[in-house]
Amino acid sequence: MKLRSIEIALPDPAGAAAWMVDVWGLYPADVRGSTHYLRGTGTMPYLVAFEQSDEEYVRSTTFVCSGEELAAIKARVTDKGWAAKPVTSADPGEGAGLLVELPEGTILRFLAGSSEVEAIDGFAKASKRVSPVKLTHVVFNSADAELLGHAVEEVLGFRVSDRTKGMVFVRCNDSHHSTAFARAGFASLNHVAFEMDDLDAVMRGIGWMRDNGFAPAWGPGRHGPGDNVYAYYIAPFGPVIEYSTAVEKVPADYRTGKPDDWTWPEQRIDQWGISDKDFAGLRVAEERFRCRRDWEPAPL
């Protein structure tokens, strides 16, 4: 199973898409009706969809999987009685599967039979601009992160990789986490992380953002769980987005970490300890996009 994309509704999809292309480094993939699809340099047909809506919210986060994986999820979701609906995707890459609402309202979409596209060269040697390859993780705020961690293990077949004082990190393949649930006391989108080619690409991305008048809200730094390098920004249209690279690959028998395994010296919140964090600004942005079910549950 792989994380593919996030689908977001907001009042100005064209404006959000233009900024994500011109500044963040994504590429136009398609426009269908009022929905703008953006891709990275990798093989996923799109990473972000911006759909027009009077209100802003997260429509879904999409994972692509095999038919066998989809059938197993369908059976467990049905047995658990979660709100769900069969879907056939009208987005680039197509595919069919189901929408699932988690206990706190987070909406995940699982698709089988989705196609990929040819990769592109995202590095222009004559320019300081670099481009993301794919999504590496989408993190959600949670009122009860432990509840959601156990729920996605039991029903979706995901696995908890690590628990810290701040988050429950969850994987769906050998990447340390494709999602996580932050112990925030409320449910919303925490951030969307974009995978860069390497550390140099992250640093070049930070430079390009600075050239365009944007400083990191947090970073650069290196996390403990996942061991990935990061730089967080607050997009002008609202959500928190991240340049990231080299999330740790873990074996199937990886020992789930506990909060006491991840402690730092006083005044430090990551391995490097070189960057400040805009706690207040990030908190406001993290509360902004809630998940919303804009569909009615149906038998699977």
C-alpha positions, 0 to 999 in steps of 0.5 A: 500500500502507498500514500498517494494524494490529499484532496482539499476543498477551499474557496480559491483552488486556482490561486492555491494551485498557482502558488504550489506550482510557482513557489512550492515546486509542484507541476500542473497535472490536470484541471477537471471542472473547478478541481486543480490537480498537481503532481510531483516528479515521481510516478503518482498521477497527482499529489494534491487536488484543490476543489472549489468550495465556499468553505475549506476542509479536507475531503479525503486522503488517498492510499492506493493498494492491491485488490487483496488489501482492499478486500481485507479493509472492506471486510474489517470496516464492514465488521466494525460498522464504520461509516464508509462508501464504495467509490469509483475515482474520477480523479487522474489515475482512476481506480475504485475502492472505498471512502472510510470515516475514522472514529474522529471524522478523518476521511481516508480513501482506498483505491485499487487499480489506480494507474501511475505516470512517467516520472519527470526530471524535477531538477533544473541545474540552471535554477535554484528551484527544486521539486517534490517527488511525492507525498511522504506523509499526511499527519492529523491532529486528534482528540485521542491519538491512542484510540486512532492508533489502535483503530487503524491497526485493527481495522485498516491493517496499519502498524504503529511505529512509534509513540512520543509525547506528541504523536502516534506514528503509523505506517502502511508499508516499510516507510516509518510513517505514512500518517500520524496522529498528533495529541492535540485535543482536537481533530484536524489536518496537522500537516502535509509532507512532501518528499524531496530527492535528498538533503541537498534538495531540501536545503535548496528548497528552503533557499528558493522559498526564502528567495520568494519571501517565505521563511520556515515556521520550523526547520531545518531540522531532523526528527527523532522518529522516522529520522527525516530531515524537515522544513515546515511552512505555513502556506498562504492559503492556510495549511502547514506543508513540509519539505522532507526527505529520507524517512527511515525504512523499518522492518516488519518486526520493528519494535514500537517505540515509547515516549521515553525512547524519544527525549531531548535535552532541555530547549531542544525539540529535534536531533539537530537543535538549530532552528526555532519553531513558530508554535503559535503560528503553526497551531492556528494553521493546524486548526484551520482545515477539518475533515468533513464527510460530504457523502452519505454512508452506503453498504459495501 
